[in-house]
């Protein structure tokens, strides 16, 4: 299952996590291009919220999120 489908199907996000999940869906190129601190600032969520989303998606870290998104970008 691709990363965008996983995000859309996740039902256990808190409100802050939902904000970041929407940011991923709306700005996937930003995720690939910038570091976690910049993304936290741009998406108005904490770095902790970002890492909670990453964990709930079953990923090992921010770099794996970047890889998953970059692999799916051409099809998204």
MOGI-V163622 format. One record per residue. N is the residue number from 1. SS is DSSP state (@ for helix, = for strand, . for the rest). BURIAL is b if it has 24 or more other ideal C-beta (glycine too) atoms within 12 Angstrom, else e. D_CENTER is the distance of its C-alpha to the mean C-alpha in Angstrom with 2 decimals. Layout:
[[N/SS/BURIAL/D_CENTER] [N/SS/BURIAL/D_CENTER]]
This chain:
[[1/./e/14.99] [2/./e/12.34] [3/@/b/8.59] [4/@/b/8.81] [5/@/e/11.72] [6/@/b/10.30] [7/@/b/7.81] [8/@/e/10.99] [9/@/e/13.23] [10/./b/11.86] [11/./e/14.62] [12/./e/14.35] [13/./b/11.78] [14/./e/13.73] [15/@/e/14.09] [16/@/e/12.02] [17/@/b/9.09] [18/@/b/9.78] [19/@/b/9.82] [20/@/b/6.31] [21/@/b/5.42] [22/@/e/8.16] [23/@/b/7.24] [24/@/b/4.62] [25/@/b/7.70] [26/@/e/10.16] [27/./e/9.41] [28/@/b/7.97] [29/@/e/10.90] [30/@/b/10.11] [31/@/b/7.08] [32/@/b/9.75] [33/@/e/12.52] [34/./e/12.05] [35/./e/11.93] [36/@/b/10.02] [37/@/e/12.97] [38/@/e/13.02] [39/@/b/9.46] [40/@/b/10.44] [41/@/e/13.64] [42/@/e/12.61] [43/@/b/10.32] [44/./e/13.08] [45/./b/11.41] [46/./e/12.48] [47/@/e/11.25] [48/@/e/12.17] [49/@/b/9.97] [50/@/b/6.84] [51/@/b/8.78] [52/@/b/9.84] [53/@/b/6.67] [54/@/b/6.54] [55/@/e/10.22] [56/@/e/10.34] [57/./b/8.70] [58/./e/11.50] [59/./b/10.10] [60/./e/12.27] [61/./e/10.28] [62/@/b/8.19] [63/@/e/10.59] [64/@/e/10.13] [65/@/b/6.44] [66/@/b/8.21] [67/@/e/11.04] [68/@/b/9.68] [69/@/b/8.31] [70/@/e/11.63] [71/@/e/13.62] [72/@/b/12.69] [73/@/e/12.95] [74/@/e/16.69] [75/@/e/16.69] [76/./e/14.25]]
